[in-house]
Amino acid sequence: MRGCALALAFAALVGIAPSVPAQVPLAVRVDSVSSWHAAPALRARAANGTATRLDLLRLAEMELTLGRPTRAIAILEGRFPPDAPDADRLILLGMAAHETGDFASATDHFAQAAAILQGRDRGILLSRAGDAAQRAGNLSDARDHYANAAHELPAIAGWLAVREAAVSDDPIRIIDLLRRAPPEAERFAAAVRADVLLAAGDSGAAVPALVRSGQLARAVEVAATLGNAAIAREHTYALLRSTDTTELRLALARIDGGLAPAVAEEFFRVAAAYSRLGRSADALRVLAQAVVATDSGPAALIRLGDQQAASGKRDEALRSYERAAQAGPEGALASYRGARLVIRMGRQADGYRRLAEFADRHPDHAEAPLAAYLVGDWHRDGGRDDQADSVLAALAGQWPASDYASRARLGMAREALARADTAAAERWYRDEIDAGAPQRRAAQYFLARITANRGPDGPAGQLWADLVTTDPFGYYGTMARQATGATPPYPAPVPAALVSPAAATVLEQVDLLQASSLHAEAEARVARARSADGYSADELLDLAEGFIERGWVHEGVSLGWEVARSRSLGDARVIRVVFPWPMRSMIEREAIEHGLDPHLLAALIRQESTFRTAVVSHAGAYGLMQLMPPTARELARRVGLPWDERLLTVGPVNLHLGATHLASLLRTYRGDVIAALAAYNAGGRPVSRWLRYPEANDPPMFVERIPYVETRSYLRSVLRNWALYQGLYPIAEAAEADER
C-alpha cells in the first residue's frame, strides 16, 4: 500500500480474535478506519489500564500510521510479556524498528514472527527479514531469508531470486538466480548483473548492464575509466535529462572535465541543466558560446535571450531577441518574445505595438492568435472598447478554430450581455458553435440560457438536449441537465464478477511484492502492467479496479481512460474506474464531522490528488488534499495537533486538515461553494476581488469571468466531479462500502 503503507499494511491484522493465528494481510484496502479518530480513545484506554491486547496492538499500529514508531515500540515493549510467541506484536515491532532505522532488530522481529507462521504469511515475513538484513549489511542472513521466502512464495520467486542474487557471493549461484528473473524484473536483474561483471573485472560488459538498470552515472564513470570516450559522452549527455540534482552535478563536472558540448543540442542541454541548478551565470556562458560556436540560426540567440530575461538582464535579452528576429521567418519567435519582454519592462504601448506587428507579419506562427488576443485584451483593460472589439473580431475571423478565438468570442458575448445587447451576444455564441471551436459547448450553454424565454419553439430546448447528449459527463452537459431536469445519465453499478486470470496473476504478484517489502519491485510490476499490450478491455478494467483498491489510484484511473477510448465513458465499470471513490468511509466520516457534503469532499480530492496520499505537486503541495506546508502548519495548530511535516503524507491527517480548511472557507464565504473552492485553489485575496464582479451573483457566469485560467478549469472540474459523485455513489451505499 502506498502513502501510509507502513502501518496500513497491518490494518487487517489487528482486528483478529486472539485465538486465530496471525495473518499478514496482502491486499490492504485503502478504505480503512481513520487513525485520526480512533487513536485518542485508544490512548485514553491505555492510560487508564482498560486497554485490551487488541486495543494496544491497534494503538501501536496507529502510532506507526502517524509517523511515531518510537511510541509504537514503547507500547509493544512495555505492555506485553516480552517472551510470549505473539506474531502480531513481533510484526509491529519489526515494522517500527524498520522505520527507526534499526534494521538488525527489524530482522530479528520479522524472523521470529515467521517462525510462528506458515505458508504464504511465513514467506512474506521472511522476505521482510531479508530486506531488513540486507539494509543492516548482514548479507548471509539476507541471502538465507530470501531463499526461504522464495520456497513459500512461488508467485514472486523470480523477484526474490534477484534479491538473493544481489546479496550472494557465489558467481555460479548468481547466474542461476538471475535466469529466474521475470521480464518485469529485468531492470533489477541488470543492476545485479552489472555488479557481478564489475567484480569480475569485465567492465566493458558492465556498462550496457548499468544502462539497462538505469544507473547512467555509474555507466559514465566506468566508460570513462575504460577510456571509451564515445560511450562516456553519450551517457553523460543523456544524464542531463535526470531529475536528480546530484546526477546533474556529476554530469556537468564530467562535461567541464573534457566533454565540452560540440553541437547546438548539447549546448542547450548543458545550459538547461545549469539553469535547473540555479547557476544562471554558467547557463548564460554556455549559451553565449553556442551563439558563436554553432550554426543554430536564431535558436541559440532565443535561448540566450530567455536565460538573460530570467536572470534579470532584460536589456541584454531584448538585444538578443532583436538580433534573432533579423533571421526572417525562423526568428519570428524572437519577435514575439521580445514584445512580451518589452511589456514586462513597463513599455506597454511599444510592447503591444510589437505584438500587433508580429501577428500581422507571421499569421501562421503558433503564437499569432495569442499575440492578437493580448492586444485586444490590453485595449479592453484600457477602456478602448471599440479598438478591443475590432482586434478581437479580426482574431476570431482569421484564426476561427483557435483557443484564443474562442476566448475572444465568449469575452465579447459577455461584454454584450453586460450592456444588455443580447442580439450581439447571441451572434458571438452562434459563431463559436458554427466554427466548431474549443469552447463551443460553453457557447451552447449560454446561448440556451439567453434564448430560454422564447418558448417551446425557441432554440434553447434543442441546445440543451444536444449538450446533454454530446457532453453527458462534462461540465456544460451536467449544467444543461441540471437546468432542464433531464434524467441523470449515470449507469447502475454492475454486480461484482470474478477477476480474469490474467489480472488476478498480476494483482497477486503486486500484493505479494508489496507485502514482502519489495516496494520498488511492486511499482515496476504495476508500471509494466499499465504499458503491456494484449489485455482485453475487461482485463484492463480488472487491473484498474485492483490497482485502485490497492492505492495505485492514478494508475487505475489511467487504465480506465484507456478503456474509455475504445468502449465508452458511460460504461458502468469505466466511469466508476475513472471517477473512483476509495477511502470512502474515512472521507464520509470527515465530511460528517465538519458539516461537509461528502460528495463535494470526494470531488475535490479527485481533482487535487486523484486520491494519492504521498503525491507532491510542483508547487510543493502535499497529499490527498494538496496542502501547502504553511497552511497545514496553521491548521494543525488550530486543531491541536503537534506539527510534523511528515504528517502531510499521512492520509487520515492530511484529510482531516484539508476538511478543516474547506469547512473554514465555506464559513468565510457563507456557504458559497464556488467562492470557497476558488479560494481553496487560488487563495482568498484574488477571490475577494472577483466577488466584486457584477457576475458574482450568477454562478455559471462568475466561473467564466474568473481571470485565472487554472482556477476556471479547476472549478469546472470540481463542480463536474461533484455532480458525478452524487450520481454514481448514493449515500445509501455507504454501509455496503464499509462492509466491503
C-alpha positions in Angstrom: 0.0 0.0 0.0 1.4 3.4 -0.9 1.4 6.6 1.1 0.9 5.4 4.7 2.0 1.9 3.6 3.9 1.1 6.7 1.1 1.0 9.2 -1.8 0.3 6.9 -0.1 -3.0 5.9 -1.1 -4.1 9.4 -4.6 -2.7 9.4 -6.4 -6.1 8.9 -4.2 -7.9 11.3 -5.1 -6.0 14.4 -8.8 -7.0 14.2 -8.4 -10.7 14.6 -9.6 -12.7 17.6 -6.8 -13.8 20.0 -7.4 -17.5 19.2 -6.9 -17.1 15.5 -3.4 -17.4 14.1 -2.0 -14.1 13.0 -2.1 -13.4 9.2 -0.1 -10.9 7.3 -2.7 -9.1 5.0 -1.9 -8.9 1.3 -4.3 -6.6 -0.5 -4.8 -3.8 2.0 -7.9 -1.8 1.3 -7.4 2.0 1.5 -10.9 2.3 2.9 -9.8 1.8 6.5 -10.7 3.2 9.8 -9.2 6.6 10.3 -6.4 6.6 12.9 -7.1 10.2 13.5 -10.4 9.4 15.0 -9.6 6.2 16.8 -6.2 7.0 18.3 -7.3 9.4 21.1 -9.8 6.9 22.6 -7.3 4.1 22.4 -4.7 6.3 24.1 -7.1 7.0 26.9 -7.8 3.3 27.5 -4.1 2.6 27.5 -3.5 5.3 30.1 -6.2 4.1 32.5 -5.3 0.4 32.2 -8.5 -0.7 30.5 -7.0 -1.4 27.1 -7.2 -5.0 25.8 -4.4 -6.7 23.8 -6.1 -5.8 20.6 -6.5 -2.2 21.7 -2.8 -2.0 22.3 -2.0 -3.6 19.0 -4.2 -1.2 17.2 -2.8 1.8 19.1 0.7 0.8 18.2 -0.3 0.4 14.6 -1.9 3.9 14.7 1.1 5.4 16.1 3.0 4.0 13.2 0.4 5.4 10.8 1.0 8.9 12.4 4.8 8.5 11.9 5.6 7.8 15.6 7.5 4.5 15.6 9.2 5.1 18.9 5.8 5.4 20.6 4.7 2.2 19.0 7.8 0.4 20.3 7.2 1.7 23.8 3.7 0.3 23.7 4.8 -3.0 22.4 7.7 -3.5 24.7 6.2 -2.1 27.8 2.7 -3.7 27.9 3.3 -7.2 26.6 5.1 -10.2 28.0 8.5 -9.9 26.3 9.0 -13.6 25.6 5.4 -14.6 24.6 5.2 -16.0 21.0 2.9 -13.2 19.7 3.3 -12.9 16.0 1.1 -9.8 15.9 3.3 -7.9 18.3 6.5 -9.1 16.6 5.4 -7.9 13.2 4.6 -4.5 14.6 7.9 -4.3 16.4 9.6 -5.2 13.1 7.8 -2.5 11.3 8.6 0.1 13.9 12.2 -0.9 14.1 12.5 -0.7 10.4 11.1 2.9 10.5 13.6 4.0 13.1 16.5 2.5 11.0 17.2 -0.3 13.4 17.4 -2.9 10.7 19.1 -5.5 12.8 16.2 -5.5 15.3 13.7 -5.5 12.5 15.4 -8.6 11.0 15.1 -10.4 14.3 11.5 -9.5 14.9 10.3 -10.5 11.4 12.3 -13.7 11.5 10.8 -14.6 14.9 7.3 -13.9 13.6 8.0 -16.0 10.5 8.9 -18.9 12.8 5.4 -18.8 14.3 3.5 -18.6 11.0 3.2 -20.9 8.0 2.9 -20.8 4.2 2.4 -17.6 2.5 2.4 -15.5 5.6 5.7 -17.1 6.7 7.2 -16.3 3.2 6.1 -12.6 3.4 7.8 -12.2 6.8 11.0 -14.0 5.6 11.2 -11.6 2.7 10.8 -8.6 5.1 13.5 -10.1 7.3 15.7 -10.4 4.2 15.1 -6.8 3.2 15.9 -5.6 6.8 19.1 -7.8 7.0 20.2 -6.5 3.6 19.8 -2.9 4.8 21.7 -3.9 8.0 24.6 -5.2 6.0 24.1 -8.8 7.2 24.2 -10.4 3.7 24.4 -14.0 4.7 21.2 -13.8 6.7 19.6 -11.8 3.9 20.5 -14.5 1.4 19.0 -17.3 3.6 15.8 -15.3 4.3 15.2 -14.5 0.6 15.9 -18.1 -0.4 13.5 -19.5 2.2 10.9 -16.9 1.2 11.0 -18.0 -2.4 10.0 -21.5 -1.4 6.9 -20.2 0.3 6.0 -17.6 -2.4 6.3 -19.2 -5.9 4.3 -16.4 -7.5 7.2 -13.9 -6.8 10.0 -16.4 -6.6 11.7 -14.8 -9.6 11.8 -11.4 -8.0 13.1 -12.9 -4.7 15.8 -14.7 -6.8 17.0 -11.3 -8.0 17.1 -10.1 -4.4 19.0 -13.2 -3.3 21.5 -12.7 -6.2 22.2 -9.2 -5.0 23.5 -10.5 -1.7 25.1 -13.7 -2.9 28.9 -14.1 -3.3 28.8 -17.3 -5.4 29.0 -16.3 -9.1 27.6 -19.6 -10.3 24.6 -19.3 -8.0 24.1 -15.7 -9.1 23.9 -16.7 -12.7 21.4 -19.4 -11.9 19.3 -17.0 -9.8 19.3 -14.2 -12.5 18.0 -16.7 -15.1 14.8 -17.0 -12.9 14.1 -13.3 -13.1 10.8 -12.5 -14.8 10.8 -9.9 -17.7 9.3 -7.3 -15.4 12.3 -7.6 -13.1 14.9 -7.0 -15.9 16.0 -3.6 -14.6 16.7 -5.1 -11.2 18.4 -8.1 -12.6 20.6 -5.8 -14.8 21.8 -4.0 -11.7 22.9 -7.2 -10.1 24.5 -8.4 -13.4 26.4 -5.2 -13.6 27.8 -5.6 -10.1 28.9 -9.1 -10.8 30.6 -8.1 -14.0 32.4 -5.3 -12.3 33.5 -7.6 -9.5 34.8 -10.0 -12.2 36.8 -7.2 -13.9 34.6 -7.2 -17.0 33.9 -3.5 -17.0 33.2 -3.4 -20.7 30.2 -5.7 -20.4 29.1 -4.0 -17.2 28.4 -0.7 -19.0 25.4 -1.8 -21.0 24.0 -3.6 -17.9 24.3 -0.4 -15.9 22.5 1.5 -18.7 19.7 -1.1 -18.7 19.4 -0.8 -14.9 19.0 3.0 -15.2 22.4 3.7 -13.5 23.7 6.1 -16.1 26.0 7.9 -13.7 27.9 4.7 -12.9 27.9 3.8 -16.6 29.6 7.1 -17.4 32.2 6.5 -14.7 33.0 3.0 -15.8 33.1 4.0 -19.5 35.4 6.9 -18.7 37.7 4.6 -16.7 37.9 2.3 -19.7 38.8 5.3 -22.0 35.7 4.8 -24.1 35.1 8.5 -24.7 32.2 8.0 -27.1 30.1 5.9 -24.7 31.0 8.2 -21.8 29.9 11.2 -23.8 26.7 9.7 -25.0 25.5 8.7 -21.5 26.8 11.9 -19.9 24.6 14.0 -22.1 21.7 11.6 -21.5 22.2 12.1 -17.8 21.5 15.8 -18.3 17.8 14.8 -18.5 17.8 13.4 -15.0 15.6 15.0 -12.3 18.2 14.1 -9.7 20.3 17.2 -8.9 23.2 15.1 -7.8 23.3 13.3 -11.1 23.1 16.7 -12.9 26.1 17.9 -11.0 28.1 14.8 -11.8 27.3 15.1 -15.5 28.3 18.8 -15.6 31.5 18.1 -13.8 32.3 15.4 -16.4 31.5 17.8 -19.2 33.7 20.5 -17.7 36.4 17.9 -17.4 36.8 17.3 -21.1 33.4 16.5 -22.7 32.6 20.0 -23.8 29.5 20.4 -26.0 30.1 20.4 -29.7 26.7 20.8 -31.4 23.8 23.1 -30.6 21.6 20.5 -28.8 24.4 19.6 -26.5 25.0 23.3 -25.6 21.3 23.7 -25.0 21.1 20.6 -22.7 24.1 21.8 -20.7 22.6 25.3 -20.3 19.3 23.9 -19.2 21.0 21.8 -16.6 22.9 24.8 -15.2 19.6 26.7 -15.1 17.8 24.0 -13.2 20.6 24.0 -10.6 20.2 27.8 -10.2 23.6 28.5 -11.9 22.3 31.2 -14.2 25.8 32.7 -14.9 27.0 29.3 -16.2 23.9 28.9 -18.3 24.5 32.3 -19.8 28.1 31.5 -20.5 27.2 28.2 -22.3 24.5 29.8 -24.4 26.8 32.7 -25.4 29.3 30.0 -26.5 26.5 28.3 -28.5 25.7 31.5 -30.4 29.4 31.7 -31.6 30.3 28.1 -31.9 27.2 26.5 -33.6 25.2 27.1 -36.8 21.9 27.0 -35.0 20.4 30.1 -36.6 18.3 32.2 -34.2 17.7 29.2 -31.8 20.7 29.9 -29.7 20.0 33.6 -29.6 16.4 33.0 -28.5 17.6 30.7 -25.7 20.2 33.2 -24.7 17.5 35.9 -24.6 15.3 33.6 -22.5 18.1 33.0 -20.0 19.0 36.7 -19.9 15.4 37.6 -19.2 15.1 35.0 -16.4 18.3 36.4 -14.9 17.0 39.9 -14.8 19.2 41.1 -17.7 16.3 42.5 -19.7 18.2 45.0 -21.9 20.6 42.3 -22.9 17.8 39.9 -23.5 16.0 42.4 -25.8 19.1 42.8 -27.8 19.4 39.0 -28.2 15.8 38.8 -29.3 16.2 41.6 -31.8 19.3 40.0 -33.3 17.5 36.7 -33.7 14.4 38.4 -35.2 16.5 39.5 -38.1 16.8 35.9 -39.3 13.5 36.1 -41.1 10.7 33.5 -40.5 12.9 31.4 -38.3 13.3 34.4 -36.0 9.6 35.0 -35.6 9.5 33.6 -32.1 12.2 36.1 -31.1 9.9 39.0 -32.2 7.1 37.6 -30.1 9.3 37.0 -27.0 10.9 40.5 -27.4 7.4 42.1 -27.5 6.4 40.3 -24.3 9.6 41.4 -22.6 9.1 45.0 -23.6 5.7 44.9 -21.9 7.3 43.4 -18.7 9.8 46.3 -18.9 6.9 48.7 -18.5 6.8 50.0 -22.1 3.3 48.8 -22.7 2.4 50.8 -25.8 5.6 49.8 -27.5 5.2 46.2 -26.5 1.7 45.8 -27.7 2.5 47.6 -30.9 5.2 44.9 -31.4 2.8 42.2 -30.7 0.3 43.5 -33.3 3.1 43.7 -35.8 4.2 40.2 -35.0 0.6 38.8 -35.6 0.4 40.7 -38.9 3.7 39.6 -40.2 3.6 36.0 -39.0 -0.1 34.9 -39.2 0.9 31.2 -39.5 3.0 31.2 -36.3 1.6 29.3 -33.4 1.8 32.3 -31.1 0.0 34.7 -33.5 -3.5 34.2 -32.1 -2.3 34.7 -28.6 -0.5 37.9 -29.6 -3.7 39.3 -31.2 -5.7 38.3 -28.1 -3.3 40.1 -25.8 -3.5 43.2 -27.9 -7.3 43.1 -27.7 -7.3 42.4 -24.0 -5.0 45.4 -23.5 -7.4 47.7 -25.3 -10.3 46.3 -23.2 -8.4 46.9 -19.9 -7.7 50.4 -21.1 -11.3 51.2 -21.7 -10.8 51.3 -25.5 -13.7 49.0 -26.2 -14.1 49.9 -29.9 -10.5 49.0 -30.6 -10.7 45.9 -28.5 -13.8 44.7 -30.4 -12.1 45.4 -33.7 -8.9 43.4 -32.8 -10.8 40.5 -31.2 -13.3 40.3 -34.1 -10.4 40.1 -36.5 -8.8 37.4 -34.4 -12.0 35.4 -34.4 -12.2 35.7 -38.2 -8.5 35.0 -39.0 -8.0 32.0 -36.6 -11.5 30.8 -36.1 -10.7 27.4 -34.5 -8.0 28.6 -32.1 -8.5 28.6 -28.4 -7.9 32.4 -28.3 -10.6 32.9 -30.9 -12.9 31.1 -28.5 -11.9 33.3 -25.7 -12.4 36.4 -27.8 -15.9 35.4 -28.9 -17.1 34.4 -25.4 -15.5 37.6 -24.0 -17.3 39.8 -26.5 -20.5 37.9 -25.8 -20.0 38.6 -22.1 -19.4 42.3 -22.8 -22.5 42.4 -25.0 -24.6 40.9 -22.2 -23.2 43.5 -19.7 -24.6 46.2 -21.9 -27.9 44.3 -22.4 -27.2 43.6 -26.1 -28.4 40.1 -26.2 -28.6 40.1 -30.0 -24.8 40.7 -30.3 -24.1 38.1 -27.6 -26.2 35.6 -29.5 -24.3 36.2 -32.7 -20.9 35.6 -30.9 -22.2 32.4 -29.3 -23.5 31.1 -32.7 -20.2 32.0 -34.4 -18.4 29.9 -31.8 -20.7 26.9 -32.3 -20.5 27.2 -36.1 -16.7 27.3 -36.0 -16.6 24.1 -34.0 -14.2 25.9 -31.8 -12.8 24.7 -28.4 -15.5 26.5 -26.3 -18.5 25.6 -28.4 -20.1 23.8 -25.5 -19.8 26.8 -23.3 -21.4 28.8 -26.1 -24.2 26.3 -26.5 -24.9 26.5 -22.7 -25.0 30.3 -22.6 -26.9 30.7 -25.8 -29.6 28.3 -24.4 -29.7 30.5 -21.3 -30.3 33.7 -23.1 -32.9 32.2 -25.5 -34.8 30.2 -22.9 -37.6 32.7 -22.7 -38.6 32.2 -26.3 -40.9 29.3 -25.5 -41.0 25.8 -26.8 -40.3 26.9 -30.4 -37.1 28.7 -29.5 -33.6 27.2 -29.9 -33.0 26.6 -26.2 -34.6 23.2 -26.0 -32.6 21.8 -28.8 -29.4 23.4 -27.5 -29.9 21.9 -24.0 -30.8 18.5 -25.5 -27.7 18.5 -27.7 -25.5 19.3 -24.7 -27.0 16.6 -22.6 -26.4 14.1 -25.4 -22.9 15.1 -26.6 -21.4 16.1 -23.2 -23.2 13.9 -20.7 -20.4 13.7 -18.2 -18.8 17.1 -18.9 -19.2 20.4 -17.0 -21.6 22.1 -19.5 -23.6 18.9 -20.2 -24.0 18.5 -16.5 -25.3 22.1 -16.1 -27.6 21.6 -19.0 -29.0 18.5 -17.4 -29.5 20.3 -14.1 -31.2 23.3 -15.9 -33.7 21.1 -17.7 -34.2 18.4 -15.1 -33.1 15.7 -17.6 -32.7 12.2 -16.4 -29.1 11.6 -15.0 -27.0 9.5 -17.3 -25.3 7.5 -14.6 -25.4 3.8 -15.3 -26.2 1.5 -12.4 -23.2 -0.5 -11.0 -22.7 -3.9 -12.4 -22.6 -6.9 -10.0 -19.1 -7.9 -9.0 -17.6 -10.7 -11.1 -14.6 -13.0 -10.8 -11.4 -11.3 -11.7 -9.9 -12.5 -15.0 -7.0 -14.9 -14.7 -4.6 -12.5 -16.4 -5.4 -9.7 -14.0 -5.5 -12.0 -11.0 -2.0 -13.1 -11.7 -0.7 -9.5 -11.8 -2.6 -8.4 -8.7 -1.4 -11.4 -6.7 2.2 -10.6 -7.6 1.7 -6.9 -6.7 0.1 -7.9 -3.4 3.0 -10.3 -2.5 5.7 -7.9 -3.6 4.2 -5.0 -1.6 3.5 -7.1 1.5 7.1 -8.6 1.3 8.7 -5.1 1.4 9.7 -5.3 -2.3 8.2 -1.9 -2.9 10.3 -0.8 -5.9 9.5 -4.1 -7.5 5.8 -3.7 -6.9 5.9 -0.3 -8.5 7.7 -1.8 -11.5 5.1 -4.6 -11.8 2.3 -2.1 -11.8 4.1 0.1 -14.4 4.7 -2.9 -16.6 1.1 -4.0 -16.4 0.0 -0.4 -17.4 2.2 -0.4 -20.5 1.8 -4.0 -21.6 -0.2 -4.9 -24.8 -2.6 -7.8 -25.2 -5.1 -7.2 -22.4 -8.8 -7.1 -23.3 -10.9 -4.2 -22.1 -12.4 -6.3 -19.3 -8.9 -7.4 -18.2 -7.8 -3.8 -18.1 -10.8 -2.9 -16.0 -10.0 -5.7 -13.6 -6.5 -4.4 -13.3 -7.7 -0.8 -12.9 -10.1 -1.8 -10.1 -7.5 -3.8 -8.4 -4.9 -1.0 -8.6 -7.4 1.5 -7.2 -8.3 -0.9 -4.3 -4.5 -1.2 -3.5 -3.8 2.5 -3.5 -2.5 2.9 -7.1 -5.4 5.2 -7.9 -3.7 7.3 -10.5 -2.6 4.2 -12.4 -6.0 2.7 -12.2 -7.7 5.9 -13.5 -5.2 6.0 -16.4 -6.2 2.5 -17.4 -9.9 3.5 -17.1 -9.3 6.3 -19.6 -7.6 3.9 -21.9 -10.6 1.6 -21.9 -13.0 4.6 -22.3 -11.4 5.4 -25.7 -12.3 2.0 -27.1 -15.5 1.4 -25.1 -17.3 4.4 -23.6 -17.0 6.6 -20.6 -20.7 5.9 -20.0 -19.9 2.2 -19.4 -20.9 1.3 -15.8 -17.5 0.0 -14.9 -15.4 2.5 -16.8 -17.0 5.6 -15.3 -16.5 4.2 -11.7 -12.9 3.5 -12.5 -12.2 6.9 -14.0 -14.1 8.6 -11.1 -13.5 6.2 -8.2 -14.2 6.7 -4.5 -11.5 4.9 -2.5 -11.2 5.7 1.3 -14.9 6.3 1.2 -15.7 5.6 4.9 -12.8 7.8 6.0 -13.9 10.7 3.7 -17.5 10.4 4.8 -16.6 10.4 8.4 -14.5 13.6 8.0 -17.3 15.2 6.0 -19.9 14.5 8.7 -17.5 15.8 11.4 -17.0 19.1 9.5 -20.6 19.5 8.2 -19.5 19.0 4.6 -21.1 17.2 1.7 -19.1 14.0 1.4 -19.6 14.1 -2.4 -18.1 17.5 -2.6 -15.1 16.4 -0.5 -14.6 13.4 -2.7 -14.9 15.6 -5.8 -12.2 17.9 -4.6 -9.8 15.1 -3.7 -10.3 13.6 -7.1 -9.2 16.8 -8.7 -6.4 17.7 -6.2 -4.6 14.4 -5.9 -6.5 11.6 -7.6 -6.7 10.1 -4.0 -2.9 9.8 -3.8 -1.7 10.2 -0.2 2.0 10.8 -0.9 1.8 12.9 -4.1 3.7 16.3 -4.0 2.9 18.9 -6.6 5.5 21.1 -8.5 4.3 23.9 -6.3 5.1 22.0 -3.1 1.6 21.0 -2.1 1.2 17.6 -0.3 -1.1 14.7 0.0 -4.7 13.9 -0.6 -5.9 17.5 -0.3 -2.7 19.1 -1.7 -1.9 21.3 1.4 0.9 23.7 1.4 3.1 23.3 4.5 2.5 26.8 5.9 -1.3 26.3 5.6 -1.1 22.8 7.1 1.0 24.0 10.0 -1.6 26.7 10.9 -4.4 24.2 10.5 -2.6 21.7 12.8 -2.2 24.4 15.4 -5.9 25.2 15.1 -6.9 21.6 15.8 -4.3 21.0 18.5 -2.1 18.6 16.5 1.7 18.7 17.3 3.3 19.7 14.0 5.5 17.4 12.0 5.8 17.9 8.3 5.8 14.1 7.7 2.2 14.2 8.6 1.4 15.8 5.3 1.6 12.5 3.6 -0.3 10.6 6.3 -3.7 10.2 4.6 -6.0 10.5 7.6 -4.2 13.6 8.9 -4.0 15.3 5.6 -7.7 14.6 5.1 -8.6 16.0 8.5 -6.6 19.2 8.0 -7.9 19.6 4.4 -11.5 19.1 5.5 -10.9 21.6 8.3 -9.6 24.1 5.7 -12.5 23.6 3.3 -15.1 23.9 6.1 -13.5 27.2 7.3 -13.6 28.6 3.7 -17.3 27.7 3.4 -18.0 29.5 6.7 -15.9 32.5 5.4 -18.0 32.7 2.2 -21.3 31.9 3.9 -21.8 28.6 2.2 -20.9 29.9 -1.3 -19.3 26.7 -2.7 -17.9 28.3 -5.8 -16.2 31.1 -3.8 -14.8 28.6 -1.3 -13.4 26.3 -4.0 -11.9 29.2 -5.8 -10.2 30.3 -2.6 -9.0 26.7 -2.0 -7.3 26.8 -5.3 -6.2 30.4 -5.7 -6.2 31.9 -2.2 -8.6 34.4 -0.6 -7.1 37.6 -1.8 -8.0 37.2 -5.5 -11.4 35.8 -4.6 -12.2 39.0 -2.7 -11.5 40.9 -5.9 -13.5 38.6 -8.0 -16.6 38.7 -5.8 -16.9 42.4 -6.7 -17.5 41.5 -10.3 -21.1 42.1 -11.5 -21.3 38.4 -12.4 -20.7 37.3 -8.8 -24.4 36.6 -8.3 -24.6 34.4 -11.4 -22.6 31.3 -10.6 -22.1 29.9 -14.1 -21.2 33.3 -15.5 -19.0 34.0 -12.5 -16.9 30.9 -13.2 -16.4 32.1 -16.8 -15.4 35.6 -15.6 -12.6 34.4 -13.3 -9.3 35.6 -14.9 -7.1 32.8 -13.8 -7.2 30.0 -16.4 -6.1 27.4 -13.9 -8.8 28.4 -11.4 -11.6 28.4 -14.0 -10.6 24.9 -15.2 -10.3 23.8 -11.5 -13.8 25.0 -10.7 -15.4 23.3 -13.8 -13.7 20.1 -12.9 -14.6 20.0 -9.2 -18.2 21.0 -9.9 -18.5 18.4 -12.6 -17.0 15.8 -10.3 -19.4 16.8 -7.5 -22.4 16.0 -9.8 -20.8 12.8 -10.9 -20.1 11.6 -7.4 -23.6 12.4 -6.3 -25.0 10.4 -9.2 -22.6 7.4 -9.0 -22.3 6.9 -5.3 -25.6 7.5 -3.4 -25.1 7.8 0.4 -27.2 4.7 0.9 -24.2 2.7 -0.4 -22.1 3.8 2.5 -22.9 0.9 4.7 -22.2 -1.5 1.9 -18.9 0.2 1.2 -17.9 -0.2 4.9 -18.8 -3.9 4.7 -16.7 -4.4 1.6 
